[in-house]
Amino acid sequence: MPSLSPLTTVATTFAPRLAEFAFEPGFVAAVDQHVAAVRERIGAAGPDLVPGPPDEEALSDYALGFLDALAETGWDEPPGHDFAVCRLTAICWLIRRYDLPGARPGARGPLDAHGARERDPDLSGLDRDPGLGRDLDEDRDLDLD
């Protein structure tokens, strides 16, 4: 039986945690910090006002290494929000936000009229880029000239 890719494993396992954003503002803040740390770690932070999508291979390698380290320590997912849960939820958020493979195993999101992937309905209301405190659509409308 083939094993799942690291991104699919993280997305499948931690997608239910994204629903906790609706009633756990402390968890949202923690995941926000972890998203920023992961972006920095894999070199996806960049100088732009709005960071672009992470490199799929770099994120996959990072997720694999993180999952391997957790397996070596015998870590089990707790009911709360420890460091590993926050980090893995951050990786899941990046996967889902940028519709990377694993976001919805076996499927890619449909394209909208502009050729972009439509937002995942499971993340409605959560399409905010952590660290910016505003909707990503607002950044597309900014006049920076």
Solvent accessible surface area in square Angstrom, and as a share of the most:
residue,aa,sasa,rsa
1,M,233,1.04
2,P,118,0.74
3,S,108,0.69
4,L,111,0.55
5,S,54,0.35
6,P,24,0.15
7,L,6,0.03
8,T,18,0.10
9,T,45,0.26
10,V,1,0.00
11,A,2,0.02
12,T,75,0.44
13,T,64,0.37
14,F,5,0.02
15,A,24,0.19
16,P,91,0.57
17,R,18,0.06
18,L,5,0.02
19,A,67,0.52
20,E,35,0.16
21,F,20,0.08
22,A,92,0.71
23,F,138,0.57
24,E,61,0.28
25,P,108,0.68
26,G,54,0.52
27,F,4,0.02
28,V,57,0.33
29,A,56,0.44
30,A,33,0.25
31,V,2,0.01
32,D,24,0.13
33,Q,119,0.53
34,H,20,0.09
35,V,1,0.00
36,A,53,0.41
37,A,38,0.29
38,V,0,0.00
39,R,8,0.03
40,E,133,0.60
41,R,168,0.61
42,I,30,0.15
43,G,65,0.63
44,A,18,0.14
45,A,44,0.34
46,G,54,0.52
47,P,137,0.86
48,D,101,0.52
49,L,86,0.43
50,V,44,0.25
51,P,23,0.15
52,G,35,0.34
53,P,89,0.56
54,P,5,0.03
55,D,86,0.45
56,E,76,0.34
57,E,123,0.55
58,A,30,0.24
59,L,0,0.00
60,S,23,0.15
61,D,88,0.46
62,Y,33,0.13
63,A,0,0.00
64,L,87,0.43
65,G,41,0.40
66,F,34,0.14
67,L,41,0.20
68,D,71,0.37
69,A,50,0.39
70,L,24,0.12
71,A,78,0.60
72,E,149,0.67
73,T,107,0.62
74,G,55,0.53
75,W,70,0.24
76,D,121,0.62
77,E,77,0.34
78,P,40,0.25
79,P,136,0.85
80,G,35,0.34
81,H,66,0.30
82,D,52,0.27
83,F,123,0.51
84,A,7,0.05
85,V,0,0.00
86,C,7,0.04
87,R,19,0.07
88,L,1,0.00
89,T,0,0.00
90,A,0,0.00
91,I,0,0.00
92,C,0,0.00
93,W,6,0.02
94,L,0,0.00
95,I,0,0.00
96,R,19,0.07
97,R,48,0.18
98,Y,42,0.16
99,D,10,0.05
100,L,16,0.08
101,P,54,0.34
102,G,7,0.06
103,A,6,0.05
104,R,63,0.23
105,P,80,0.50
106,G,93,0.90
107,A,54,0.42
108,R,112,0.41
109,G,2,0.02
110,P,84,0.53
111,L,105,0.52
112,D,52,0.27
113,A,106,0.82
114,H,168,0.75
115,G,48,0.46
116,A,51,0.39
117,R,100,0.37
118,E,85,0.38
119,R,130,0.48
120,D,11,0.06
121,P,108,0.68
122,D,108,0.56
123,L,17,0.08
124,S,88,0.57
125,G,71,0.68
126,L,45,0.22
127,D,22,0.11
128,R,102,0.37
129,D,2,0.01
130,P,34,0.21
131,G,64,0.61
132,L,42,0.21
133,G,58,0.56
134,R,64,0.23
135,D,59,0.31
136,L,5,0.02
137,D,52,0.27
138,E,84,0.38
139,D,18,0.09
140,R,157,0.57
141,D,121,0.63
142,L,80,0.40
143,D,116,0.60
144,L,132,0.66
145,D,175,0.91
